[in-house]
Amino acid sequence: MDKITIGIIGAGRIGKLHAEHLSRNRQVVVQTISDVFVTEELRAWAAELGVGAVTGNYKDIIEDPSIQAVFICSSTNTHVPFIVEAAQAGKHIFCEKPISLDYRQTAEALKAVKEAGVLLQTGFNRRFDHNFRRARDLVQDGKIGSPHLIKITSRDPAPPSTDYIKVSGGLFMDMAIHDFDMARYLSGSEVTEVYAQGAVLVNPVIGELGDIDTAIIFLKFANGALGVIDNSRQAVYGYDQRIEVFGSEGSVTVQNDHPNTAEISTKDSVSRDNPKFFFLERYHEAYIDETRQFIDCIVHGGQVPVDGHDALQAEKIAYAAKKSMQERRPVPLAEID
């Protein structure tokens, strides 16, 4: 096939981001974008990208036989039915994380994907960051020996709106789910046990909505390694994204990305610019690479680099973390299974 014809469901921030990246991919034609709110501004933006059609009905994409793949960038509660319908229509699927807020519903969606024989890639974009990928490759190549400790720091520069908190599924499912996937990715092993503690230290309104804004999560892995993740909804100095894998023969670390590498040294201090401020800056190239690899898998065949199983495992870990915090005890993943 010469070019892949794409439909995008959901034209919010992430849907527009994917549309803009796909419009610059020579292997792709973005044919239709659907959104529940179709405005003149949306039509004008789509026209600038060369998108053929804008619709308020996602079924216009699902039922279009010329569309070969669908990007699902709509609200989380729509992901499962959209995946099932797209799979039954024979379309390959890219779905943003999480697939659902209930791992049992996710399992049903994966069943439909398997029965249809289509590809499903999930939006764990951090796997495509060149620094994290390099760290993972070093671990897989045995450069640090057997992994003993996996440490992940993930802190947002500012908390989301209260409206977002209400529908997000909570810090573990919304924010830390990226870190659960990264822990599996870096360790090369499945998580077997989760112990989590959470607090409301940033914004009391978050607590009033039944969520937390600060957390520490301890992990045990099947290969014997231990992991720790720390999360905060507010790091006043910028987007804080760091990892370390410590092993029997050494360690590998990844520090924050900065706008530049300039460092000023004076008699009073040594300083540099703050880290990049938000995920759109920090993971710009990763977003491009994840869509490119998805398209390459459709064109040339092969398995997607992050699939439905990865999404399901991350959701189970998130569920176990919440259960652990509520019940104040470690939760084995076998208990979730």
C-alpha positions in Angstrom: 0.0 0.0 0.0 1.3 3.5 -0.9 -0.3 5.6 1.9 -2.4 4.9 5.0 -5.7 6.6 5.2 -6.3 7.8 8.8 -9.3 9.0 10.8 -8.9 10.8 14.1 -11.6 10.6 16.8 -11.3 13.5 19.2 -9.9 16.9 18.4 -8.8 18.0 21.8 -5.2 18.9 22.6 -3.8 15.4 22.0 -5.9 14.7 19.0 -4.7 17.9 17.4 -1.1 17.1 18.3 -1.4 13.7 16.5 -3.1 15.2 13.5 -0.4 17.8 13.1 2.3 15.2 13.3 0.5 12.8 10.9 -0.1 15.5 8.4 3.7 15.8 7.9 4.1 12.0 7.5 4.4 11.2 3.8 3.0 7.7 4.4 -0.3 9.1 5.7 -3.4 10.8 4.5 -5.5 12.2 7.3 -8.9 11.9 5.7 -11.4 12.7 8.5 -11.5 14.2 12.0 -14.5 13.9 14.3 -15.3 15.7 17.5 -18.4 16.3 19.6 -17.8 20.0 19.2 -17.4 21.0 15.6 -16.7 24.7 15.3 -15.6 27.0 12.5 -12.2 27.3 14.2 -11.9 23.5 14.1 -12.8 23.4 10.4 -10.3 26.1 9.6 -7.5 24.4 11.5 -8.3 21.1 9.7 -8.3 22.8 6.4 -4.9 24.2 7.0 -3.6 20.7 7.6 -5.3 19.4 4.4 -7.7 17.2 6.2 -10.5 16.2 3.9 -13.5 16.3 6.3 -14.6 17.3 9.8 -17.6 15.6 11.3 -19.5 15.5 14.6 -20.3 11.8 14.3 -17.4 9.4 14.9 -19.3 6.7 13.0 -18.5 8.6 9.8 -15.0 7.3 10.4 -15.8 3.8 11.6 -18.1 3.2 8.7 -15.8 4.7 6.0 -14.3 1.7 4.1 -11.5 3.8 2.8 -10.1 4.6 6.3 -7.6 1.9 7.3 -6.6 3.1 10.7 -8.2 5.1 13.5 -6.6 7.3 16.2 -8.8 7.3 19.3 -8.1 10.6 21.2 -11.5 11.1 22.7 -12.4 11.0 26.4 -11.4 7.8 28.3 -15.0 6.6 28.8 -15.4 6.3 25.0 -12.3 4.3 24.3 -13.6 0.8 24.8 -16.7 1.1 22.6 -14.7 2.9 19.9 -12.0 0.2 19.9 -14.6 -2.5 19.6 -16.4 -0.8 16.7 -13.1 0.0 14.9 -11.8 -3.5 15.3 -15.1 -5.0 14.0 -14.8 -2.7 11.0 -11.3 -4.1 10.3 -9.4 -0.9 11.1 -6.0 -0.7 12.9 -6.2 1.3 16.1 -4.0 3.8 18.0 -5.6 4.6 21.3 -4.5 7.1 23.9 -3.9 5.9 27.5 -5.6 4.6 29.5 -7.8 2.3 27.4 -10.3 2.5 30.2 -10.6 3.1 33.9 -11.6 -0.5 34.5 -9.1 -3.1 33.4 -11.9 -5.7 33.0 -13.4 -3.5 30.3 -10.0 -3.1 28.7 -9.7 -6.9 28.6 -13.0 -7.0 26.6 -11.7 -4.5 24.2 -8.5 -6.5 23.7 -10.6 -9.6 23.0 -12.3 -7.8 20.2 -9.0 -6.6 18.7 -7.6 -10.2 18.8 -10.7 -11.6 17.1 -10.5 -9.0 14.4 -6.8 -9.5 13.8 -6.0 -5.8 13.7 -3.2 -3.9 15.3 -3.7 -1.9 18.5 -1.0 0.5 19.8 -1.4 2.4 23.0 -0.2 5.9 23.7 2.7 5.3 26.1 4.8 8.0 24.4 7.6 8.0 27.0 8.9 4.7 25.6 9.8 6.6 22.5 11.9 9.2 24.3 15.5 8.7 23.0 17.0 8.9 26.4 14.7 6.5 28.1 15.0 4.1 25.1 18.8 4.3 25.4 18.6 3.4 29.1 16.3 0.5 28.4 18.6 -0.8 25.7 21.6 -0.6 28.0 19.7 -2.6 30.6 18.6 -5.2 28.0 22.2 -5.6 26.7 23.4 -6.4 30.2 25.6 -3.3 30.5 24.6 -2.8 34.2 24.3 -6.5 35.0 21.1 -7.7 36.7 18.7 -4.9 37.6 18.3 -4.4 41.4 16.6 -1.0 41.8 14.4 1.0 39.4 13.7 4.6 40.5 11.3 6.9 38.6 10.5 10.5 39.5 7.5 12.0 37.7 6.2 15.4 38.7 4.0 17.8 36.8 4.7 21.5 36.9 1.1 22.4 38.0 -2.0 20.5 38.9 -4.8 20.1 36.3 -8.1 21.8 36.6 -10.7 20.5 39.0 -13.0 19.6 36.1 -10.2 17.4 34.8 -9.6 15.8 38.2 -13.3 14.8 38.4 -13.1 12.6 35.3 -9.4 11.6 35.3 -9.7 8.4 37.1 -7.3 9.5 39.8 -3.6 10.1 40.1 -2.6 6.4 39.8 -4.7 5.8 36.6 -4.2 9.2 35.0 -0.7 10.3 35.8 1.3 7.4 37.4 0.1 5.0 34.7 2.9 6.3 32.5 5.4 5.4 35.2 3.9 1.9 35.7 4.5 1.3 32.0 8.0 2.8 32.2 8.8 0.5 35.2 7.9 -2.6 33.2 9.8 -1.2 30.1 13.0 -0.4 32.0 13.1 -3.6 34.1 12.1 -6.0 31.4 10.0 -7.7 34.0 6.4 -7.9 35.2 5.4 -6.2 38.4 4.3 -8.8 41.1 3.4 -6.6 44.0 2.4 -2.9 44.7 2.4 -0.9 47.9 1.3 2.8 47.7 1.0 5.7 50.0 -0.7 9.0 48.9 -1.4 12.4 50.3 -3.0 15.8 49.5 -0.2 18.3 49.8 -0.7 20.6 46.8 -4.4 21.5 46.6 -7.0 20.6 49.2 -9.7 20.7 46.5 -8.1 17.6 45.0 -8.7 15.8 48.2 -12.3 17.0 48.4 -12.8 15.3 45.0 -11.5 12.0 46.4 -8.1 12.1 44.8 -4.5 12.6 45.9 -1.8 14.9 44.5 1.4 13.3 46.0 2.4 9.6 46.1 5.1 7.1 46.7 4.7 3.7 45.1 6.8 0.7 45.8 7.1 -2.2 43.3 8.3 -5.8 43.3 9.3 -7.4 40.0 9.2 -11.0 38.9 13.0 -10.9 38.2 13.6 -9.9 41.9 14.2 -6.2 41.4 12.6 -3.5 43.5 11.2 -0.2 42.3 10.1 3.1 43.7 8.1 5.8 41.9 7.5 9.3 43.3 4.7 11.5 41.9 3.6 15.1 42.5 1.0 17.2 40.8 3.2 20.3 41.3 6.9 20.8 40.8 7.3 24.6 40.8 10.5 24.5 38.8 9.1 22.6 35.8 8.4 19.2 34.4 10.5 16.7 36.5 11.1 13.5 34.6 14.1 11.4 35.8 14.9 7.7 36.0 17.7 5.4 37.3 18.2 1.7 36.9 20.8 0.4 39.4 22.2 -3.1 38.8 24.9 -5.6 39.8 27.5 -4.1 37.5 26.6 -0.4 37.4 23.7 2.0 36.9 22.2 4.1 34.1 20.4 7.4 34.8 18.4 9.9 32.7 18.1 13.5 33.9 15.7 16.2 33.0 15.6 17.8 29.6 16.5 21.5 29.6 15.9 24.2 26.9 19.6 24.4 26.5 22.8 23.1 28.1 24.3 26.5 29.0 25.5 26.7 32.6 26.6 30.0 34.3 29.2 29.9 37.1 30.0 32.9 39.2 31.4 33.4 42.7 27.9 33.3 44.1 26.4 30.3 42.4 26.4 27.8 39.5 23.0 27.8 37.7 21.2 26.8 34.5 17.7 27.2 33.1 14.8 25.3 34.6 13.7 22.0 32.9 11.3 22.1 30.0 8.0 23.1 31.4 5.4 20.6 30.2 5.0 17.3 28.5 4.4 18.8 25.0 7.9 20.2 25.1 9.6 17.4 26.9 8.2 14.6 24.7 7.8 16.4 21.4 10.0 14.0 19.4 8.6 11.0 21.3 5.1 11.8 20.1 6.3 12.0 16.5 8.2 8.7 16.8 5.4 6.7 18.3 3.0 7.6 15.4 5.7 7.0 12.9 6.4 3.5 14.3 2.7 2.7 14.3 2.3 3.6 10.6 5.5 1.7 9.8 3.9 -1.4 11.4 0.8 -1.1 9.2 2.8 -0.5 6.0 5.5 -3.1 6.5 3.9 -5.5 8.9 5.1 -6.6 12.3 4.0 -6.0 15.9 3.5 -2.6 17.4 6.1 -1.6 20.0 3.6 -1.0 22.8 0.3 -3.0 22.6 -2.9 -3.8 24.4 -1.2 -6.1 26.9 1.1 -3.3 28.0 -2.0 -1.1 28.5 -3.8 -3.8 30.5 -0.8 -4.4 32.8 -0.3 -0.7 33.5 -4.0 -0.5 34.4 -3.8 -3.5 36.7 -0.9 -1.9 38.5 -2.8 1.4 38.9 -5.8 -0.5 40.3 -3.5 -2.4 42.7 -1.9 0.9 43.8 -5.2 2.5 44.6 -6.3 -0.7 46.4 -3.1 -0.7 48.4 -3.5 2.9 49.5 -7.1 2.4 50.5 -6.4 -0.8 52.4 -3.0 0.2 53.7 -1.2 -3.0 52.6 0.9 -4.4 49.8 -1.3 -5.9 47.0 0.0 -8.8 44.9 -0.8 -8.5 41.2 -2.0 -12.1 41.3 -4.8 -10.9 43.5 -5.9 -8.6 40.7 -5.7 -11.4 38.1 
